[in-house]
Amino acid sequence: IEHRKSVARDVRHLALKCLAEIFTLHPPGFSFAPYMPCIYAVAINPRLAALSAENTQNSSVLLRLLKAWTLTPDYFAYLTAYNDAMFPTLLDLLVAPKVQPEVVALVLDVLQTFLDYSPEDALQAGLTDDPRVAADAALLARDNVQKHVSRILSHMRTCFATVPFTPAARGAAPAGQQQHHQQGAQGGALAMRQIHILSRVAEYATSQAADARALLDLLLPILRKPNAAVPERTKGHVLRMMLRFVPIVLAPAAAPPATLLPAYLDVVSACFGRLRLDSSRTTLAEIMQLLAGFSSAPALVAAAEIIRDINSLSQERLGGADFEVRLGGYARLNERLWAAPTLDSHAWAPLLHNLTFFAQDYEEMSIRSNAAYGLARFVTRLASALRDDPLAAEPETRSLGRCLTAIVLPAIRHAFNSKYEIVREEYLGVLRRAVRECGAYFDELRDLMALDSKDEEINFFYNIVHVQIHRRLRALRRFRALVNTKPIDQGAGAVDAESMDVDAEEEDSEDDAGSASDNEEIGDALAKKKPAVVEQKPKADRSSLAPLNLTSANNSSSETASPISQPNIRGLFMPLLEHWALAESAAEVNHELTHEAILTIGALGAILPWSQYSSAMRKYLAMMKKSPEMEKRLTRLVLALLDNFHYDLRQVKVDHMGRLLSKRDVVQVAAPLAPLAPLAPALVVSEDAEMAGNEQDEDEEEEAVVSKAMSADERHAERIHEGLV
């Protein structure tokens, strides 16, 4: 009996396969309508109830048969005319447990065929010869989608939660990661298809506010994803759908919740800082005006008008900016509106995102400078609010402060990584204004006040971008002296930037004296000149070395009293110095500036924690292979960091070749000795055990005399240092 069942199953499977092939071939002039009731009664209806359970792992023959009915308008009616539950049951596969991407793709093919169908395209492609059949198929497809639009939106929400937005991996991947990258790329393709399908479903969801809101809730998280995961053009489609549905969702008749409008404002405001296409920014400006109209805040309406103006496009030049309108918008903001008390944080947030975006325009100086001036105006507005409310007791003052820390400061860090020096200079001016006026109120800026001064001769922010190279060199020397402070246990105190620059100013004055025309004056100047002092590279004191814990990724390397915080060193100064040390263009390379930048990066290495120090070393070593033309500078940079290696390696274990031996490696080395345990019962393997073999006795003796023989520790540290090099 079991054998007969198996044979019958094979025959049924083969019959369905042949039937699907027949429909795929689409024999001309042949109608399957007389046979469809029998096909449904025998092959479809008995399996329909279990369709979502039996067809989740791969595209079965039955699913391929259903897809074949969507290949031509002549067969559209076969999918719905003989069983009303056929189409919704097929849609239920999207949310079936453990459904595979292959099955999801097949269901999306069917749905996309109905959504994208056009009678004119069908006739032109030769899918059917009867115009009446093509028109009836379009009506049938629209009716089915309209009837099940709520089910489609609900199922697509579940699909978005399960399918990742993973961009395709670049470059060759290891063998163990190829399958993961393929799955990520497949998931990303499915996600893009879902966005396209939802954009078409949007045409059917305009009648009900609930469906429109569900669609927006489904699509808005896409706008927060990076462009590597979701292309900007896809985000443009989402924005056009949002422009269409915002009036429906926020209409008073729909009774939207109070938190809905602020949520939409946050999403749209953040998009102003990321999207670059003119079409996307124009759509964002229109959405902003809609949202401002639904709010009762006049300041938000005024901000929306300014945003519209500074994003305006010329009506005469295709894709060109309307500079007259844009500069007028900047003038209204920077001259009148910025000081208005009614311009609250909700209105400043979208404005700041626009200003941080346009301040990075390296082509148009007028746009860039006006945007940077707008950021400086906001800093002045915030400083005025903090002077009136120094404890930030008012919610509005705290909200303005969050705009600085959440929008402006991250934009400054991002701009310092820009390859355009003019962009870095603009943002450096904004940072200078923020440090001077608001540095005392924010922890992120308080440590940078040591670099600011009213005297332009010693102001770091002014001199570091000065047109005279010798003033840049002097600023770098001041900064290097500022960060090279003593450890805490040696009583490091406050550092005065002015007092540390006496030698630098004397050296510059002597250089200026050498420009006299008379040879005797030159000789006198040289005779009076002090002996040149060679700058000594800072070396770490072994008595102040902090233990290096290689088992912790977040371990701090040393307890130094640097006046500049680690986040600012990592996010502001390291990128700024790397641009001068590793300039790619020959026109940007200045050997004196490169030398000072390399020395300064090396000095920063003396206060970096191990994780950042190791990351910088690996970065520069990897760049040697990718950029051989910069090999000399990279070598000097690596050596400068190695000269400032300041980690205590006395507690780090190494093997006989000087390679690092972590706790896990200690266990792995001792594991092969397990069979010898009966012969050596005294051998104990633990996390703190010394290396096995002949070196065990030597290590025990070294630990016994560690307090008396400091030279042994030095040799041990030197051995590990050579291994690292």
Disulfide bonds with the S-S distance in Angstrom:
none
